Amino acid sequence: GSSGINAEYGGSIYLGETFSSFVNVQNDSQQTVRDVVLKTDLQTSSQRMPLSNPTGQAMVSKLVPGDNISEVITHEVKELGGQLLVCTVSYINTSGEKQMFRKYYKFQVLKPLDVRTKFFTTQDEDIFLEAQITNTTPHPLHMQKVVLAPSPLYMVTDLNFLSSGDSIFADSDYINPDDTWQYLYKLSPKMTADEKSNVKGVSSVGKLDIMWLSNFGERGRLQSSQLQRLIQPQGELVVTVHSLPHFIASDTQFQLCLRLRNTTDRKYNLHITLGQLPNSGLVWVGDIKKVIGEVLPCSHLDVQLDILPIKSGVWDVGEITIENVLTNKKFNYPSIGQILVGLK
């Protein structure tokens, strides 16, 4: 052919980084060619994307011998595996014939980070997300940002900072090859407890947004797919501790507040019976049988119970039995929490 093409690309490329290449077309013949068109496309395993000149417009009306045209193309890499840079050049020779040729440049897109996530739900229904991020490259990476962008259903608290505002990774922002860093986030549902009781199946929590710099200063960014949490079906009567002190002095009376939530579409009429755990250091104050009253469908009621600690130690709070007198169905809770009792 009367023209030559060269594409330069150096170094490894990782998912989330920006692929850059310098493409140069030079007329190596002794003839002037006309209407030179340069097009570049990227072929992945799933699609072919135009990177430059998608309409095929001529870049120059003529290209004299020894002259050249060039451009720099960039593209954020979003797929793993083998990829192909396709450079297509067309022109009209001195005989008026349209000529065309292509050159192909193969490269591999590697995974820079391995990201694993786990969900934890506490007894108080707080949700925690742990993200484990491993550097799978052979070089240190400068971690610039790891944030959880929540879905509209949740608010997020980033637990990766100290009370001073410094990052827990303040000693070094560089994650070494094969090292794993752990990030923790607390998720607070924007729904009320009664609205949550009606949600079933899978809930979208949000996306992890990760930014870093490579050892050559190339910026990389990965965003996870929507993280999803399986919502376990709740029982028809959900009992949670609304308030309970973590520590109390012996012989100091305190209050336990229970929240009773009716998750059904039927009205409940509840009675409560307070039992005594064997060898417990806690005793109930007042009547051990109480009438709670009506709890409407998909609503809740708070119940205050008085307790007197008589011995030091860590004690389970229980035993509690709740009965729906409309159906004679009983719900038993051997222990609904723990408290540390110290010397007065």
N, C-alpha and C positions, 0 to 999 in steps of 0.2 A: 504494500500500500504506500501511498505517498505521504501518509502522516503516521506519527507514532504517539502512543499514549502511555503515560506513567502515572501511577497512583502511589503515594507514599503514606504509609501508616506504620507507626512504631510502638512497640510495647504491647503488653497484654491488655485486654479489654474485659471489664467486669460488668455484670448486670447492674444497672442503675447509673453507670458512668456515661459520659458523652463521647461517642465515637467521632473522631475527627480525621479527615484525610485531605491531603493536597493532591489535586488531579491536574495534570498538565498535558496538553496536546500540542505537539510541535510538528511543523511541516518539514520533513526530512528529504523531500523530493526537490527537483529542480524546476517545479512548475508551481504556478500560483493557483490555489483552489478557492472556490467561492462558497458562500452560504454554509459556513461550518457550524454544525450543531453538536453540542455536547450534552448528553443526558446521563444522569447517574441514578441507579435504583438499588435498593437493598432487598435481597431475597432472603426470607427467613423460612423456617419450616412451616409456617402457617399463612404467610402473605408476602406480597411484593409491594414495596412502598417506594414512590418517587422521592428522591432526595434533592434533585435540582432539575430545573427546566422541564416541568411536566408537560407543557404544551408543545415542546420541540421547536422553539424559536431559534433562529440563527443567531449565534453569538457575535459573529463578525461577517461582513459582506465578502471579505476576501482575506486569505492568509498567504502571504508571500513566502518563498523558500527561506528556511531558517527562523521564521517567526513562530510565535506560540500563543496559545490562550490557556488560562488556568483559573481554577477556583478552589476554594476551601469549602468542604461540605462537613456539616456536623449533624449528629442525630443521637438522641438519648436512647440508649439500648434498653429494651424492655423484654427481651426474650433470651432464654438460655440456648446453648447449642451452637452448631455450625451455621454460619451466615455467609452470604455471598454479595460482594459489592460488584455490581454490573455497570460498566462504563461503555456507553454507546456513542460512537462518533459517525456522523454522516456529513457529506460534502459533495460538491459538484466539481468534476475535473475539467480539464481544458477542452475535452470533447463534448461537454454538456451532459455527461452521464452522471447520475447520482450514485455515489459509492457509500458503503457503510461497513463498519467493522466493530467488533466488541472485544473487550478484555474483562476477565473475571479475576477477582481477588478474594480468596477465602480467608476467614478468620473464625476463631472460636470465642464465644461469650461464656465466661466462667462465673460461678457463684461466689460473691465476695463474703457473704455472711450467711450463717445458718441461724434461723430464728425459730424458737420454739416457745409456745405459750401454754400456761396453765391457769385455770380458774379455781379459786377457793371461796367458799361461802361459809361465813361464821354462823354461830347459833343465833346471833342477832340479825342475820340476813344481810350483813355487810358483804360486798363482793370485792375480791382482790384479784388482780391480774398480774401474774409473774411472767416477764418476758426474758428468756435466756438467749443472748446474742453471742455467737462464736465467730471469731475472725478466721475464715477459711482460706485467706490469701497467704502467700509466703512473706508478706511485709507487714509492719505495723500500720494501723489505720488511725487517723486522728478523728475521734468521734465528736462531731459538732452538735448533734441534736438527736435525741430519741424521745419522742413525745407520743402520747396516745390521744388521737383526735376522736372524741366520743361521738356516738350516734345521738340523734335528738332525744333518745329515751333516757340518757344518762348524763350525769355530771362526773368529772374526773378530778381526783386529787393526786398530784405527782408526789410520791413518797421518796424520791431519789435526791432530795436536798436536805441538808442539815438545818437546824433552827437558825443558824447564822446566814442562811441563804446560799452557802457553798454546796457544790455538788459532792455527793459521796465518793465520786471518782476524782476529787480535786488534786490528789497527788500526781496524777498523770491523765491526760486526755487521750493517751495512745493505748489502744488495745493490741497486744502482741499476737503474732500468729498462733492459732489453736487455743488462745485464751477465751474464756467465756465470762461475760459480764451479765449480772442479773439486775433487772429493773422491776420496780413494784409500783402499781397504781391501785388506788381505791376508787371503786365505782359506786356512785349513789344514784339510785333510780329517781327520776323526776316524778314518777307515778306515786300516788298514795298507796298505802298498804292494801287498801280495799281494791284499788285498780289493779295492783299486781296480782291479786288472787284470781283475777279473771284472765290473766295472760298465760297461755299454754304453748308448748312447743319450743321453737328456737327464737332467741332474741338477739338482734344485731347490737353489738357493744360499741364498735368503733374500729379505727384503723391505726396501726403503728406507722409513724413517719420517722424515717431514719436518714440522717445526713452525715457524710464523712468526707475527709480528704485523704487521698492515697499518698504514698511516700514521694510521688512526683508532683503532688499538689493538685491532681485532678479531683474535681468535685464529684461525689456520687450521692445518689438518693434512691432509696427504696421505700415504697409504701405497700404495706401488706394488703391482702384482700380483707373484706369485712370480717372481723372476728365475731364468731357466733357462740352463744352460750345456750346450752340446753336447759330449759327451765323445768325442774322436776315438778310433777303434779303434787299439789298440797292436799293435806287432809281436809275434811269438811270443817273441823274446828282446829284452828291454829293458835297455839298458846306461846307467847313470847314474853321475855322479861323486859318490861319497859324501863324499870329503874331498880337497881339493887347495888348497894355500896360494895366496893371490893374489900374494904377492911372496916372492922368495927371493934370497939373495946368490949370486953366481957361485961355482962350485966347492964349493957346499954341497949335499950329497946330501939329497934329501927323498923322501917316500913319497906315492904316488897310491893312493887306495882306490876301486876300482870296485865297484858293486853290479850283479850280473847276475841278472835276474829272468826266470824261466821262466813265461810266461803261459798255457802250453798245459796240456792234461791228460795229457801224455806226459813221461816221464823223459828228461833230457838228460845226455850225458856230454861234457864240454867240454874242448877244448885251446885254448890262446891262443898267437898268434904276434905278436911285437912288431917292427914295421917302423920304418924311419928316414925321416922326412920330409926332402926336399931342403934342404940348407943350414941345417938345424935347429941351434939352440944347445943342444939337449937330447940326452942319450944314455941309453939303458937300462943299468941295472946288473944283471949276472947273465945267466942264460940267456934267450935271446930266444924260446925255445919252452918252454912250460910245460904241465903237465897240471893242469887245474883240478879235474876230477872230476865227480861226479854232482850235478845240480840237480833236485830232485824237482818234480813238477807244481805250479804255482801257489805256488812258493816262490822264495827267492833265496839267493845266496851272495856274500860279499864277498871280493875279491881285492886283495892288497897288491902294488904294483909299485914298485921303487926307480928313481929318476931322478937323474942328475947334470947340472946346468946348466954349460956350458962357455963360454958367451958371453952378454953382456948383451943385453937387448932383450925384446920381447914375442913369445913363442913358442907355437905350437900344440902340444898334446900328442897324439902319435899316431906312427905309424899302427898300428892294432890290428886283428887278424883273429881271430875266434873261430869254431871249428869244432865242430859236433856230430858226433862220430865215429860215432854210431849211425846217422846218415842221410847223413853226408858233406856236410851243408849248412854253408856258410860265411857268416859275417856280418862285413862289413867296415866299419870306422869310421875314416875318414881323420883326423878330429880330434874329440876328446871334451872339449876344454877349452883354456883359455889360461892362461899364467902370465907374470908380469913378473919378469925376471931383472936384478938390479942389480949394480953393482961391489961387490966384497968389501971 
